[in-house]
């Protein structure tokens, strides 16, 4: 599932492929990925518009034009690709944006769980993002501590709740909690100031590494690199990893390293 590092990678794709270029053609191959806008209105609003600096908030990507803003969310299987207009169109290429004779942005999504929105102005952008918490890569430690301290749910649920903190998904949350040595089921509001400081530090470090890699990398030194092993063991202590359900998601953690909480 695309998480913050993946979407930051898509922002870079948009920036390098299309920033400063005029959208010459919009080809909606599957209107099922459009939300609150028809294919015709999307074409009329965007064709002839010049793409400006793209922006990311959490898992949302914002393609600004100086007028309407195209807002993209990638759900579980979405991607943004830069292709040549003559390249073969794949089955899951849902919307194509031709921006030059040799460049075309493609919104590719197999399961179509999210999709594309069109905001006419900044107030509509704000309304669409109103339910989002602060961006996990931009939030400062004081705000991070404040939003977690206000939650009585498990820390795993709080980290993956986009209304609390925008951008973290299942893999990142497990990785960050493992690095911070915090049990996923710990109540967020019970975390000490030291717990929150440690969690924030490891969130920042993990995100920086993952953004550089363009995804949550399955490195041997990371929990992520072992969660799908037949008999997964902790890369830090060698203990068997546990697999459970937390916040409705498969959660992998080390009962030796992550002992705090109930």
PyMOL commands that set and color helices and strands:
alter all, ss='L'
color gray80, all
select helices_A, chain A and resi 4-18+31-33+39-46+122-128+141-149+155-160+170-180+188-190+193-213+223-225
alter helices_A, ss='H'
color red, helices_A
select strands_A, chain A and resi 25-28+34-35+55-57+60-64+69-73+78-83+93-100+103-109+115-119+134-135+165-166+242-246+249-253
alter strands_A, ss='S'
color yellow, strands_A
deselect
rebuild
show_as cartoon
